[in-house]
């Protein structure tokens, strides 16, 4: 695999992890929020326990964090 500068990327230490029974998006506008939340939960090694009904709260929380310039 190469990066945008066409330099080789060493992926030898990368681990692929396929989760089963993960929540799915139910509309056409929450894909970014789902991606952010999956990344956040994965970084904490937390159980994926959110779903579509949590997206409105996550959006409001993210806006608050942007304006406050800090994470909750």
MMTF fields as JSON, N, C-alpha, C and O atoms, coordinates in Angstrom:
{
  "mmtfVersion": "1.0.0",
  "mmtfProducer": "UNKNOWN",
  "numBonds": 287,
  "numAtoms": 288,
  "numGroups": 72,
  "numChains": 1,
  "numModels": 1,
  "chainsPerModel": [1],
  "groupsPerChain": [72],
  "chainIdList": ["A"],
  "bondAtomList": [4, 2, 8, 6, 12, 10, 16, 14, 20, 18, 24, 22, 28, 26, 32, 30, 36, 34, 40, 38, 44, 42, 48, 46, 52, 50, 56, 54, 60, 58, 64, 62, 68, 66, 72, 70, 76, 74, 80, 78, 84, 82, 88, 86, 92, 90, 96, 94, 100, 98, 104, 102, 108, 106, 112, 110, 116, 114, 120, 118, 124, 122, 128, 126, 132, 130, 136, 134, 140, 138, 144, 142, 148, 146, 152, 150, 156, 154, 160, 158, 164, 162, 168, 166, 172, 170, 176, 174, 180, 178, 184, 182, 188, 186, 192, 190, 196, 194, 200, 198, 204, 202, 208, 206, 212, 210, 216, 214, 220, 218, 224, 222, 228, 226, 232, 230, 236, 234, 240, 238, 244, 242, 248, 246, 252, 250, 256, 254, 260, 258, 264, 262, 268, 266, 272, 270, 276, 274, 280, 278, 284, 282],
  "bondOrderList": [1, 1, 1, 1, 1, 1, 1, 1, 1, 1, 1, 1, 1, 1, 1, 1, 1, 1, 1, 1, 1, 1, 1, 1, 1, 1, 1, 1, 1, 1, 1, 1, 1, 1, 1, 1, 1, 1, 1, 1, 1, 1, 1, 1, 1, 1, 1, 1, 1, 1, 1, 1, 1, 1, 1, 1, 1, 1, 1, 1, 1, 1, 1, 1, 1, 1, 1, 1, 1, 1, 1],
  "groupList": [{"groupName": "UNK", "atomNameList": ["N", "CA", "C", "O"], "elementList": ["N", "C", "C", "O"], "formalChargeList": [0, 0, 0, 0], "bondAtomList": [1, 0, 2, 1, 3, 2], "bondOrderList": [1, 1, 2], "singleLetterCode": "X", "chemCompType": "L-PEPTIDE LINKING"}],
  "groupTypeList": [0, 0, 0, 0, 0, 0, 0, 0, 0, 0, 0, 0, 0, 0, 0, 0, 0, 0, 0, 0, 0, 0, 0, 0, 0, 0, 0, 0, 0, 0, 0, 0, 0, 0, 0, 0, 0, 0, 0, 0, 0, 0, 0, 0, 0, 0, 0, 0, 0, 0, 0, 0, 0, 0, 0, 0, 0, 0, 0, 0, 0, 0, 0, 0, 0, 0, 0, 0, 0, 0, 0, 0],
  "groupIdList": [1, 2, 3, 4, 5, 6, 7, 8, 9, 10, 11, 12, 13, 14, 15, 16, 17, 18, 19, 20, 21, 22, 23, 24, 25, 26, 27, 28, 29, 30, 31, 32, 33, 34, 35, 36, 37, 38, 39, 40, 41, 42, 43, 44, 45, 46, 47, 48, 49, 50, 51, 52, 53, 54, 55, 56, 57, 58, 59, 60, 61, 62, 63, 64, 65, 66, 67, 68, 69, 70, 71, 72],
  "secStructList": [7, 5, 7, 6, 6, 1, 7, 5, 7, 7, 7, 6, 6, 7, 7, 7, 7, 7, 7, 1, 1, 7, 7, 7, 7, 7, 1, 1, 1, 7, 2, 2, 2, 2, 2, 2, 2, 2, 2, 2, 2, 2, 2, 6, 6, 7, 7, 7, 7, 7, 7, 4, 4, 4, 2, 2, 2, 2, 2, 2, 2, 2, 2, 2, 2, 2, 2, 2, 6, 1, 7, 7],
  "xCoordList": [0.851, 0.0, 0.903, 1.956, 0.471, 1.252, 0.408, -0.815, 1.087, 0.387, 0.26, 0.625, -0.26, -0.502, 0.786, 0.759, 1.919, 3.217, 3.886, 5.057, 3.1, 3.55, 4.684, 5.486, 4.735, 5.701, 5.02, 3.844, 5.779, 5.24, 4.862, 5.604, 3.702, 3.24, 3.407, 2.937, 4.074, 4.275, 3.03, 2.723, 2.318, 1.087, 1.275, 0.297, 2.523, 2.792, 2.2, 1.734, 2.207, 1.713, 0.229, -0.286, -0.466, -1.89, -2.713, -2.382, -3.77, -4.665, -6.051, -6.576, -6.64, -8.011, -8.96, -8.718, -10.038, -11.009, -12.397, -12.806, -13.109, -14.469, -15.466, -15.516, -16.247, -17.253, -18.534, -18.868, -19.238, -20.527, -21.63, -21.415, -22.795, -23.973, -23.74, -24.086, -23.156, -22.922, -24.128, -24.879, -24.324, -25.464, -25.287, -24.167, -26.395, -26.354, -27.156, -28.096, -26.767, -27.421, -28.763, -28.889, -29.759, -31.11, -31.548, -32.704, -30.623, -30.951, -29.749, -28.748, -29.854, -28.777, -27.879, -27.097, -27.973, -27.215, -26.326, -25.638, -26.315, -25.539, -24.262, -23.657, -23.838, -22.669, -21.419, -20.629, -21.231, -20.059, -20.065, -19.03, -21.228, -21.331, -21.107, -20.45, -21.649, -21.388, -19.886, -19.336, -19.226, -17.783, -17.017, -16.107, -17.382, -16.72, -16.934, -15.997, -18.155, -18.452, -17.783, -17.284, -17.765, -17.059, -15.583, -14.999, -14.973, -13.559, -13.338, -12.384, -14.216, -14.083, -14.187, -13.34, -15.217, -15.418, -14.252, -13.79, -13.779, -12.653, -11.396, -10.634, -11.173, -9.978, -10.003, -8.954, -11.204, -11.347, -11.535, -11.648, -11.566, -11.862, -13.176, -13.318, -14.121, -15.431, -16.394, -16.257, -17.354, -18.402, -19.231, -19.596, -19.525, -20.346, -21.795, -22.457, -22.278, -23.628, -24.535, -25.545, -24.171, -25.022, -25.751, -25.39, -26.784, -27.476, -28.058, -27.739, -28.898, -29.441, -30.1, -29.99, -30.774, -31.504, -30.575, -31.034, -29.294, -28.34, -27.726, -27.055, -27.942, -27.246, -27.572, -26.674, -28.809, -29.152, -28.357, -27.819, -28.283, -27.497, -26.023, -25.389, -25.468, -24.06, -23.775, -22.738, -24.677, -24.484, -24.459, -23.575, -25.42, -25.471, -24.217, -23.653, -23.798, -22.603, -21.369, -20.538, -21.237, -20.088, -20.054, -18.988, -21.206, -21.266, -20.829, -20.049, -21.329, -20.938, -19.423, -18.788, -18.848, -17.404, -16.621, -15.586, -17.1, -16.431, -16.419, -15.373, -17.576, -17.675, -16.934, -16.389, -16.907, -16.198, -14.702, -13.92, -14.315, -12.93, -12.375, -11.218, -13.233, -12.811, -13.757, -14.902, -13.25, -14.051, -14.726, -14.177, -15.918, -16.632, -16.115, -16.588],
  "yCoordList": [-1.163, 0.0, 1.234, 1.248, 2.277, 3.512, 4.693, 4.694, 5.703, 6.915, 7.874, 7.537, 9.074, 10.016, 10.521, 11.05, 10.363, 10.737, 9.547, 9.598, 8.464, 7.245, 6.546, 5.825, 6.772, 6.075, 4.854, 4.891, 3.79, 2.539, 2.695, 3.295, 2.15, 2.149, 0.738, -0.227, 0.623, -0.684, -1.041, -0.391, -2.063, -2.49, -3.796, -4.414, -4.217, -5.509, -5.604, -6.673, -4.523, -4.565, -4.287, -4.28, -4.06, -3.736, -4.99, -6.077, -4.828, -5.941, -5.624, -4.534, -6.563, -6.391, -7.018, -8.113, -6.309, -6.783, -6.581, -5.45, -7.653, -7.572, -7.843, -8.937, -6.837, -6.966, -7.545, -7.302, -8.307, -8.871, -8.112, -7.587, -8.056, -7.447, -5.999, -5.608, -5.216, -3.808, -2.979, -3.391, -1.811, -0.971, -0.411, -0.191, -0.19, 0.367, 1.648, 1.865, 2.464, 3.744, 3.51, 2.65, 4.282, 4.11, 5.283, 5.352, 6.206, 7.34, 7.649, 6.933, 8.702, 9.045, 10.16, 10.701, 10.521, 11.69, 11.463, 12.392, 10.289, 10.066, 9.261, 8.817, 9.063, 8.212, 8.769, 8.006, 10.079, 10.68, 10.503, 10.219, 10.667, 10.509, 9.053, 8.776, 8.119, 6.706, 6.429, 5.727, 6.965, 6.746, 7.307, 6.659, 8.509, 9.12, 8.296, 8.077, 7.841, 7.081, 5.709, 5.252, 5.044, 3.766, 3.97, 3.174, 5.036, 5.309, 5.606, 5.111, 6.41, 6.736, 5.478, 5.238, 4.687, 3.473, 2.503, 1.891, 2.361, 1.457, 1.937, 1.124, 3.247, 3.779, 3.512, 3.412, 3.395, 3.098, 1.603, 1.17, 0.822, -0.607, -0.847, -1.799, 0.039, -0.024, -0.884, -1.025, -1.444, -2.219, -1.268, -0.179, -1.677, -0.862, -1.016, -1.997, -0.045, -0.155, 1.013, 1.265, 1.718, 2.801, 2.356, 1.355, 3.111, 2.848, 4.156, 5.233, 4.053, 5.226, 6.206, 7.418, 5.704, 6.594, 7.515, 8.52, 7.199, 8.026, 9.144, 10.024, 9.123, 10.049, 11.518, 12.357, 11.851, 13.252, 13.767, 14.874, 12.978, 13.365, 13.521, 14.497, 12.57, 12.639, 13.886, 14.524, 14.239, 15.456, 16.694, 17.54, 16.805, 17.962, 18.025, 19.097, 16.881, 16.832, 17.265, 18.005, 16.812, 17.18, 18.682, 19.296, 19.275, 20.727, 21.448, 22.397, 21.001, 21.605, 21.525, 22.503, 20.355, 20.174, 21.091, 21.629, 21.277, 22.195, 23.607, 24.255, 24.081, 25.456, 25.668, 26.748, 24.666, 24.773, 24.477, 24.73, 23.941, 23.56, 22.581, 22.667, 21.657, 20.597, 19.413, 19.552, 18.255, 17.038, 16.769, 17.066, 16.206, 15.838, 14.517, 14.028],
  "zCoordList": [0.0, 0.0, 0.0, 0.638, -0.73, -0.801, -0.343, -0.483, 0.208, 0.627, -0.55, -1.676, -0.283, -1.38, -2.019, -3.13, -1.324, -1.894, -2.575, -2.949, -2.727, -3.39, -2.642, -3.236, -1.319, -0.48, 0.132, 0.494, 0.236, 0.762, 2.238, 3.016, 2.613, 4.001, 4.541, 3.937, 5.674, 6.298, 7.098, 8.097, 6.664, 7.338, 8.104, 8.525, 8.287, 8.938, 10.341, 10.735, 11.094, 12.465, 12.613, 13.731, 11.515, 11.57, 11.839, 11.366, 12.592, 12.907, 12.367, 12.596, 11.658, 11.181, 12.185, 12.693, 12.462, 13.444, 12.857, 12.597, 12.651, 12.11, 13.219, 13.782, 13.517, 14.566, 13.981, 12.822, 14.792, 14.407, 15.132, 16.224, 14.531, 15.157, 15.581, 16.696, 14.692, 15.004, 14.578, 13.694, 15.199, 14.823, 13.414, 12.954, 12.751, 11.403, 11.337, 12.102, 10.427, 10.194, 9.513, 8.642, 9.918, 9.372, 8.496, 8.079, 8.217, 7.35, 6.454, 6.481, 5.675, 4.751, 5.233, 4.452, 6.519, 6.965, 8.186, 8.609, 8.754, 9.975, 9.768, 10.743, 8.523, 8.284, 8.958, 9.513, 8.918, 9.558, 11.057, 11.659, 11.664, 13.115, 13.506, 14.509, 12.722, 13.001, 12.907, 13.755, 11.9, 11.748, 12.941, 13.458, 13.377, 14.537, 15.796, 16.564, 16.009, 17.225, 17.201, 18.229, 16.04, 15.955, 16.29, 17.025, 15.752, 16.034, 17.51, 18.11, 18.096, 19.519, 20.383, 21.244, 20.149, 20.946, 20.75, 21.712, 19.52, 19.253, 19.972, 20.496, 20.0, 20.663, 22.161, 22.799, 22.721, 24.152, 24.413, 25.56, 23.325, 23.412, 24.153, 24.92, 23.9, 24.555, 23.743, 22.528, 24.434, 23.773, 22.908, 23.353, 21.679, 20.776, 21.225, 20.888, 21.983, 22.543, 22.154, 22.81, 21.092, 20.611, 19.357, 18.738, 18.988, 17.724, 17.203, 17.706, 16.207, 15.529, 16.498, 16.316, 17.512, 18.424, 19.218, 19.76, 19.298, 20.038, 19.188, 19.728, 17.887, 16.992, 17.268, 17.202, 17.569, 17.841, 19.044, 19.003, 20.101, 21.279, 20.909, 21.309, 20.15, 19.77, 18.935, 19.115, 18.028, 17.224, 18.115, 17.977, 19.024, 19.93, 20.8, 21.019, 21.283, 22.127, 21.347, 21.872, 20.097, 19.282, 19.023, 19.081, 18.74, 18.53, 19.799, 19.735, 20.96, 22.233, 22.415, 22.81, 22.125, 22.284, 21.354, 21.746, 20.132, 19.206, 19.766, 19.808, 20.194, 20.674, 21.994, 22.226, 22.849, 24.131, 23.986, 24.903, 22.83, 22.536, 23.576, 23.987, 23.981, 24.893, 24.75, 24.319, 25.122, 25.038, 26.365, 27.426, 26.298, 27.52, 28.038, 29.065]
}
